[in-house]
Amino acid sequence: MLLRPDVYSFDFGAFRIAALLDATDIRGGLAASFALGEPDAHVRELAVTNFIDPDRFEHPFIPIFIDTGAAKILFDTGLGAPESALLPSLARIGVAPGVVDIVVLTHGHPDHIGGLRAGASLVFPRARYVFGAAEFDFWVRGENVRQARRADRELFMRSCAPLADSATFVNPGDEILPGISAIDAAGHSPGLLAWRIASEGKQLLIWSDTCLHYIVSLQRPDWQATVDDDKEKAAGTRRHLLAFAADERLLVAGYHMPFPGLGFVERVKDTFRWIPVSYQLNL
Ligand SMILES: [Zn+2]
């Protein structure tokens, strides 16, 4: 039996935060996924230099739960059954689905909205749902949805569109609660939102899918990823938020970074490096 950590919680200012591993995929095609058009040798060299497999990679899915004291907030809902470990992980930190007050969807892709429903019913029955206005509008309109995302739109229309009347729609800069505000991260999806979490002088950046791989996205931020909808814009956003995280020395929560998906960003010449958390959050 293999045992690996899948829940990591810590106090952050007045907030208690938990990173919850929903699932992990092992995928082939590091180059095909994150380095479109780049010479294969460059990808291999980058992988070998960083002690990772040049072909296969681990792709984790890590929702973030925040208890502010006044509200219990879940950022993204994972893949949904049957792969999902989100609900058992929430149970381990003492959180039943019925006590979640707010569910924030950073964007409309299936690995983020997949856990909203079990069959037709809502998994978090009491929650208020928060969507980026531009993201919600994009999926509901259904214009310019690229071929690879057609099935994603069908899921969005089944799962999220019926929430239109009760949901809260936000734009970059909006604050949903004191210290919790949206940041424009469009590119990977048309209305992707990152979130800035501030409490008692501490700041966390939830960058969702701005970076998709902890080596490639940071050390080669301009390389293009297959799953980024607007690849140039996604690369621009990536550079912008990486610089922001590095210069402000922010703690970062990355949905697809290695578990617990928490770390810092260091500038290295004109690119960046992911510094995973060690004991900073335990002190
Ligand atoms: Zn994702």
Boltz pocket constraint, residues with backbone or C-beta under 6 A from the ligand:
constraints:
  - pocket:
      binder: B
      contacts: [[A, 109], [A, 111], [A, 112], [A, 209], [A, 255], [A, 256]]
      max_distance: 6.0
